[in-house]
Amino acid sequence: MKLEIEYWHRGYQQILRDCGQDGSVWILCRPTVDALCAARILSFLLRADHVAHHLQCCTNLEEDLKQASAVATCVVLLHMGAPQNLTKWYQGRQIYVLDPARPVHLANIHANRDIVVFWDIDETEIPSDGENLSGNESSESEDDDESSEEDEPSVASSDHDEGEFEYQDENDENAGDPQQHREENQDDSDDDDDSSVARTKKPRREDEEESHEQERDTDTMEETEPTTEPTAESTSSLLTPRQWQQDRRQRIERYYSAGSYYGAPAAFVAYQLATQLRFGDHTTLLWLACVGVTDAYWHGRLDLTGYSTLALQLRQACQKLDADDSDDIAMRARNTVYAEQLSSSGATGERTKLSLRGTGRVFSQPDYKFFLLRFSSLLDAMMYSDTVSTQLQLYRPAGMNKLKELLAKMGFPLTECQQPYAFMKPALRRMLASKLQEYAEEYGLENLEYTSFLRITGYQSVLSAADAAHAAAALLDFGSDKDDMFNRALDALQSNAPPRVMDLQNEDNLVNGGSLTGNPLGYGLHLAMKLQKKIFAAAASLMERNAITSLAHFRYAYVGDEPVLAKPAVLTRLAQYLFQLHRVNGKWVGRPLILLAKDDDFYTVAGYEYTEKAGDWVRNRWGQHFALAAQSMTGTFSFGHDSHVIRVGSDDVQRFLEQLHYLMDSA
């Protein structure tokens, strides 16, 4: 079943009721930054309610779900599970899904109370329950049963009601749980608004007022769910059973063939859940939501409009928690502030530094799209910024000359720009915004700022959500031990005190920490810069070698043999960078891109849709193309959590591309 946004808290309350005093929650978490942030938030809520829980990195959904169902009362899936048919692996334990991936498998939507999907999208064209919910399954009785009562249009229009009554029957069957037995009894006279549901209940004992309120919440969660198929209801009386069945199959096909897309990040869903409960005033939870949303934006799971919408809500949350002037906080946190600067005395001699209160405070303000500016030099931050690099074409020598010329016009000596940003003269740091505003347009630099979120981590120390997201993502991408990488990234997100100054160029000379054991966030920042350089180098190599091949329906390129480049998240960033490069030079129009990266005996193959404007988003249909090509040939294939990514055996990859082109050409 799908749980609408206004009733998310009731899903959490149901988790508490499922667990009771002796139950436990098993959290299966996909290794992404968004999922890790959601896991941190959910773990906080469960600890506050004294619920035993276990957090596990999930690499094989089917096996891990079966293992979790064998030992836990209920299972929570973070950033995974929504597009898969979870009913195939259902083991009698309630499954709660916080996954932004869409479309959600119809079997999960129609699974009643067994599977609960936290829903944030107004989706009105959801096909009804019945056979072939995957859209590609064969049913022997599909044609034979067209005239049966199950396929009558009148039944289709009441699918939602049947789901409600079945949900209540399950509670009756599980009457062995004393708390559930108390909750299932309700008096008709207590609430006129609930009369339609109350008639299915038994009389309530007078000593069960509290359980009655909890049951009313659960019933409301069910009965207020909007009808999922208004089109079918309005036209059912005009269709014969055969026509209705055919129409239903067509709607299922349209539902899946429209392509994959993403809803609200799991971290944002988890934070909204926290605010609906009693935890909305915790800055740590707000910060984790900011990091998760920022990660989704930088990895292309949120378009500009979606990010702006969520950023506005998070900004309002920041202002609610701290009404002080964010601009003043940011200025004082970034720069050295002296008492003499705040008075007109004009005192000379040794000056007095002012400290900044409020370590841990979160605020929002416009920030530059410079890569890890606070932990690298200004020159490197601009060189490895996607925005600056693509607009100035820095992969060419002429582009680098333009960048140095810009800095010179701004009055920033090159030696200062090569210093760690924290060591630059404070006067230059304060001039940066005004000088960029004055000269950026002359060099064709646009959209250098975006709404960012920052956290004060100490005196003169500010960490942006983008910095934290890049660091945690790099820790997840580098390494071979998935559990170790997962735990390092978790530790990095928990860290509240990164090194103020770092030498990101030299792994053996990290200033003020940054070691793997002593400061995982600092080490993650180092790896993030290292990864960004690899992405830029791979893109430059493809451009210089003209290694991107154009076919009638798509472009494709082999990106190299480095294992880190075979990670789907890294390929996504590389694809975004290549798209932006070619938008600027105007050489690409309309055609999508496939990237192939070797990983042991496999190739990771990822397909991306091209958008004419940076920050836009279109639905990705490559999952359907990949599945069809794999089904039409013999070879070694495996699918992961993302439908647009497939692993193909090294011996089969070239034939796979040829088959893909042939199928698209004949469509």
N, C-alpha and C positions, 0 to 999 in steps of 0.2 A: 504494500500500500504506500501511497505517497502522503507525506505529512506536510501540510502547508506551513508557511513561515510563521504565521501567528500562533501556531500550535506546537512549535518545536519543543517548548519547555515541557509539554505533556509527554512527548517521546522520552525525554530524560526522566521524568517522574515514573514512567512505565519501567524504565531500566531499574530504578530503585525498587519498585514493587517486585519486579522479577527476581532481583537478588535477595530481597529480604535481609535477614541478619547473617546468613551463612553463605549466600551466593557470591559469585565473583564475575567480573567482566574481563573478557579477553579482547584486547585492542590489537587488531592487525593493521599495520601501518605501511603504506607504500613509501619507499625511500625517496621522497621529494621534500623540499623545504616546506611547502604548504602543508603537507601531511604531518610533518614533524611539529610544526607550530600548533596545528589542531590537536595533536596528541598531547602536547604540553598543557594546553588549555583544558582538555577533557580530563587529564590526569589530576589537574588542580581541583576540578569540580568533584571528582570521585573521592579524592583524599578528604576534601572538606565534608563530605557526607559519609565518611568512614566506610567506603565500599572497597573491598579488595579487588585489585585489578592487575593485569599483566600486560605489558607493552612488548610487542614483537615486530621485528622487521619482516615483512611478508614478501617472499620471492616466488612462491608457488601458491596461488590462491586456493586451488582445490585441496591440496594436501594440508595447508595450514588451517583452512577452515574446518576440515574434518578433525584435525588435532585439537583445535580450540573448542569445538563443539563437544568433544569427549570429556572435557574437564571443567568448562565454564558454564555459568548459568545463561549468559547471553554474550554475543559477539558484536563488536563494533568494527566496521571497515572504514578506513580513512583513505580517501583519494583512490578508491578502487572498488570494484564490484558492481557498480550501477549498470554498465553495459552488458555484463555477463548474466546468464540465466542462473541465478543463485538457487532456484528451487531444485536444480539437479543435485546440488550438494547439501541440501537442507538435512540436518541431523536432529531435528527436534528442539533446537535452541533458537531463541529469537535473534534475528540479525538486524542490526541498525547500520544504515549506510550513509556516510557523509562523503559524497563523491561528486565533484563538479562535472564529470564527464557525462555528456549527453550524445545520443538519446539513451534513456534508461530502458533496459530490457522490459518488455511488456509483462513478462512473467513475474518480475519483481513488483510491478505496479499492482497487479491483480492477485498478489499472494496474501492479501488480507493482513492479519496481524503478524504472520510469521516473519515477514521481511518488511522493514520500515525504511523508506527512503526519504531523507530530509529534502524537501522540495522548495525551490526558490524561483521557479520560472512559471509564468502564466501560459501553460500549454493546454489548449482547448481541443486539439484534434488527436486524442488518444484513443486508439481502437479498443473495442470491447474485449472482454475475457472470452476464452474459447480455445480452440485448437490452433496450432501453428503460430504461437506467439513469437517465435524467432523469425518468422517471415520466410524461412528457407527450409523448414522441416516438412517432410512428406507425411501425410496422414492417410491411412488406408480407408478410413471411413469418412473422409472429407466430402466426397461426392454422394456417398450412400445416405449420409445423415442430413442432407440439405433440407429435407422436408420434415425432419423430426422436430419435436417441441423445443429442443435445446437451441435450435437455430431460428425459431420464430422471432420476427421483429419485436413482438411485445416483450419477449424475454430479454432481448438485447437492451431495451430501454430501462430495464430494472436491474442491470448488472450491479449497480452501486448499492442498491438496497440489499441484494443478496449477500454482498460482501459484508455489510454491517451485521446482518443476522448470523452469518457464519462466524464472524468474529465473536459475537456474544455466546454462541454455542460452544466455542472452544473454551471460553471461561467456565462454562457449566461443566464441561467434561473434565476440566482440571480442578475440580472442587476439592481435591486433596490438599491444596494449599490453603491454610486457614485464612490468611489475609485476603486471598482472591475470593474465597467463599463469602467473607464478610462484605467485600466490595460489590459482589454481584447482586445484592439485594437492595431494592430501592422502592420508595413509596411514591405512588402516582401523585399524591396530593402535595408533595413538597415543592414541585416546580411545574407550572403549567406549560412552560416552554419546552420541557422535556417529555411531554405526554406521549409523543409518538414513539419514543424509545422505552418509556417506562412500562408500557403495556407488555413488553417482553420480559419484564423482570418479576422476581418473586417478591412478596412483601418483605419489607426491611424491619429488622429488629430495632427497638428504640435505642439500644446501647451502641449503635454503629454509625453515629453521625459523621465522624471523621472519614471513615471508609466510604460513606455515601458521597461525600464531596469529591474524593479521589475518583470514584467511579463515574461521577457526573463529568469530570474533566475528560476521562477516557472516551465516554460516549460522545461528548461534544467534538472531540478530535475526529471521530468517525463521521458523525452526522452532518457536520458543517463542511465536509469535503465537497467541493463542487462536482456536479455531474461531469464525467470525463468525456462524454460523447454527445454533445447537443445535436450535432448533425444527424447522427443515427436516430436519435429520438424523434426529431422533427420530420424525418422522411420515412421512418420505419413502416408506417401504415400504408405507404404508397408502393412498397416493394414486395414482391413475392419472396418466399424463403430462398429460392435459388438466386434471385437478384441481390437479396440482402447479403448472402454469403459471399457472392462475387464482389460486392461493394466493400465488404469488410476486408477481404484479401487485398484489394487495391489500396485501402487506407493503411493497412499494415505495411505494404510495400512502400508507400509514400513516406510513412513514418521513419523507416530505416534508411531509405535511399536518399533522403534529404541531406545526409552527411552528418559527421560528428562535429560537436562544438562543446563549449564549456559554460557552466553556470558560475555561481558565486564560489570562490575558493573555500576549501574545507575549513581553513583557519577563520575566515570571516563567519561561516556558519556556526562554528564552535563558539566564537565570541558573542554572536547574537544570542546564542543559547544561554551563555553566561549572563548577559544583560537581562534576559527574560526571567532569570532566576534571581539571585541576590548578590551577584559578583560583578556587576557592571562598574564598580568604582575601583577595581584593581588595575593599576597601571601596567603591571606585568602582562596581564591578559590582553590589554589593549595593544601593547607593544608587539606581542606575538601575532595578533591579527594584522597589524600594519606590515610586519615582515612577510606574512603569508600572502597578503594581497599584492605587495610589491613584487614578490617572487613570481606570482602568476602573471603580472604585467610584463616583467622583463623576459619571461619565457614564452610569451605569446599566447597565454591562455586567457588573457583579458585584452579586449581592444581598448582604444583610448576612451571611448564613451563609457564602457563598463568600468574602467579604472576610475574615471572621474566621478562616477556615481558612488562607488564604494568609498573613494577617498574623501568625498564630501561628508559621508556619514561618519567616517573615522575622525575627520577633522572636528566635527561637531562633538564627538565623544571626548576628544582632547580638550576642547574648550570647556566642556562641562566639568571635567576633572580638575582643570587648572585655568582659572580666568585671567591669569597674568598675561601681560603683553608678550606674545610669542616672539615677535621680532627682536625685542630687547633681550629676551632670554637667549636667543640664538646668537646675537651679536656678542654678548658677554661670554657665552660659552666658547665661541670660536676664537675670540681675540683676547689678548692680554689687556685688561682694563686697570687703569691706575686711578687712585683716588684724586690725584691732582687734575686728571682730565675732567672730572665731574664738578670742578669748581673753577672760578675765575681768578684764583689767587696768583696764578703764574709762578708757582713755586719751582725752584730749581734744585738741583742736587739729586740725591737718591730718592726714588719714587716708591710708592707703596702699592703693591699688587692687591687687588680686591678678589676675594674668593666668591664663588657662585654657589648658593645653596640649591638644594633640590636634586641631588643625585638620584637618578631613576625617573625623573620627570620626562614625559613624552609630549612633544608638541609638533605642530605641522607648519611648514612654510615652503615657499618655492625654493627649489634647489637645482643646481646645475647637473646636467647629464654627463658629468665628467667621471671617469671610472676610478673609484677609490681615492678621491681627491684628498681626503684627510689622512690617508695612510701611504701616500706616494708623493711625487713631485707634481707641480702644476703641469709641466711639460708632458710627463708620462700620462697623467690623468686625461689630458686633452688628446694625446696621440692615440690612446686606447679607448676613447669614447666612440661608440658607434656613430653618434650624431656628427661629431667633429670630423672623424676619420672619413666618413662617406661624403660629407659635403665639401671637404677640401681635397678629397681623393688622395689621402696620405700614403697610399701604397705606391704612389709615383714620387720621384724626387722633387718634381715641381710642387707637389702638394706640401711636402715638408718645408720647402722654402717659404710657402705662403704662411704656414703656421708660425715660423720664426719671425717673419715680417710683421705679422699681426701682433705678436708679443712685443716686438721692438716699438711699434707705433703706440702701443698701450703704455710704454715706459717701463716695461718689466725686463730688467737685464737677464740674459740667458742663464748666467750663473745662478741667479736667484731662482729662476724657474726650474733649474735642475736640482735645487736643494729639496729635501723633504718639505712638504707644504708647511708643517708645523714650525720649521726653522726659517721660513721666509720672514722678511721684515714685516712686523704687524701693519705698518702703513701700507705696504703693497697688498696685503690681504684685504684690508679695508677698502682699497681702491678697486678691487677686482670687478665688483658688480657694475660700478659706474663706467669703467673703461670698456668692459665688454658691451655694455649698452651703446656706447659711443661708436665702437669700431666694428662690431660683429656684422652688421648689415652690409658694410662695405666689402666684406669677404664672403658674402653669401651664407653666413651662418644664421640659421633660423631655428626656432623652437629649442633653444638651449636649456630651458627650464621646464620643470614639471612639479606637481604637488608632491612633496616628500614628507617623510616623518622622521624625526630625530629623537634620540634619547640621550640625556646627560648621563655620562658614565663616570664623571669625576671632574676635578678642576681642569678647565681648559680642554676638556675631552668630550667630544660629541660623536655618537655613532648613528649613522643613518640606517634606515630600514633596508635600503639597497645594499649598503656595505655588509650588513648582517646576512642578507639573503645570498649575496655572492659568495661570502665566506662559507656558509653552510652548504651551498650547492657544490662548491669546489671540493669540500671534504667528502661529499657523497660520490663525486665523480672520479677522484683519484684513489687508487688502491684496488686490491683484489679480494679482500675479506669483507664481504657485505655487512656482516654484523659489526665488525670493527668500524667500518666507515659510518654506519648508522649511529653507533654510540658516540663517535667523535662529533658528528654533526649535532646530535642532541646536546652534548656538552657545550658546543659553541653557542647554541641558541640560549643556553642557560647562563652563559657567562655575562657578567655585567661590567667587566673592567678590562677592555682590550688595551694593549700597549698604546700609549699616546703617540709614540713615534716609532716607525718601523722602516727598515731597509728592505723593501719588497724585492730588490734585485738579487739579493744574496741570501740563500737559505741558511748559510752558516753564520751569518752576521745579522741576526734579527735583533734590533735594538729593543731593550726593555722587555724581553721575553719573546713570545711568539713561537715557542717550541711546541712540538706535538703533545708532550706530556704536561708541560707547565701552563700553556695558554692555547687551547685548541682554537679559539676564535682568532688569535693572532696568526696562528699557522694557517688557518683557513683563508685569511686575507692574503697571505703570501701565495697560497695555491691558486686563489682567484685571479691574481695578476698573472701568474704563470699560465693558467688556462686561457685567459683572454689573449695573451700573446700567441698561443698555439692556434687559436681560432683565427686571428688576424693573419698569421703566417700561412695557414691552410687556404684562406680566401685569396691572399696575394699570389700564392703558387698556382691556384686554379686560373686566376686571371692572366698571369704571365705566360702560362703554358697553353692557354686556350683549351683547357681540359674539360670544359663544360660542353657536352654534345647536345645539339638541338635536334629533336625529332618532330614529327607532325603534331603530336599531342602533348609532349612534355620535354623538358630538358633533364639531363642526368649527368652526374659526375662522381668519380671515385675520389674520395678525399684523403686517402692515406692509410697507413697500417698501424698508427698509434692507437692503442686500446682506448685511451680517453676520448678520442674522436668518435668512437663507436657508441658512446652513450647517447641515448635519444635526446636528453636535454641539451647536450653539447651540439648535436646536429641541428637542433632547433635554432639555437643561437647563431650557428654558422649560416643556416638558410636565411634567417632574418637579416644578417649582415650582407649577404650576397644580394638579396632582394633590394635592400636600401642602396647599395652601390649602383645597381643598374637602374633604379628609379632616377637617381641623380644624373647618370650619363644618358638616360633615355634609350638604352639598347634593348631592354626587355619589355614586352607588352603581352600581358595576358597568360602566357604559358606557365604552367606549374613546374615544380622542380623536384627531382628525386636525387637524394644523396645516398651514397653507398660507402660504408666504412667497414674494413676487415677487422674481425674480432675472433682470433683463434681459427677454427675451421668453418666459421660462418661469416656472413656479411650482414650487418645491420642496414636494412633498407628503409628509408623514411621518405614519405611523400608530403609535399607542402603546396598549398594553393597560393597563387600569386595575387596580391592585392595592389591596386593602382596607387593607393595612398598609404603611407606609413601610418600605423596605428589602427588601420581598419582590420576587419575580420570577416572571413567568409567560411562557410561550412566546408569541412574537409571530407571529400568523398574517396580518398585513396584506400581506405579500409575495404570498401566494396571491391575496388579494382584489384587489390592485392589478393583478397580471398578468392575471387573468381579465377585469377591467373593461377593460384596455387592449386585449386581444385581441378583445373584443366590440364595439368601436367604432373608427371612423376618427379619427385625430388624430396629434399629435406627442408621442412618449413616449421617455424614456430611463431606463434603470436604472443604478444605481451599485453600489458594493460592498455596501451594506446593502439587504437585500431589502425592508425596510419603508419605504424611501424611493424615490420616483419623481419624475422631472421631467416636467411636463406643459406643453404649449404654452399660452400665455396665453389663446388663443381657445378652447381645448378644456377648460379646467379645470372650468368649471361643469357642462358636460355629463358630464365624468368623474365628478364627485361624484354627479350624478343616476344615472348608470349603475351606480355602485358601490352606491348605496342600493337600486336596483331589483334588482340581482343578489342582494344579501344578503336582501332581502325575499322573493324568490322561492325562496331555497334551502330 
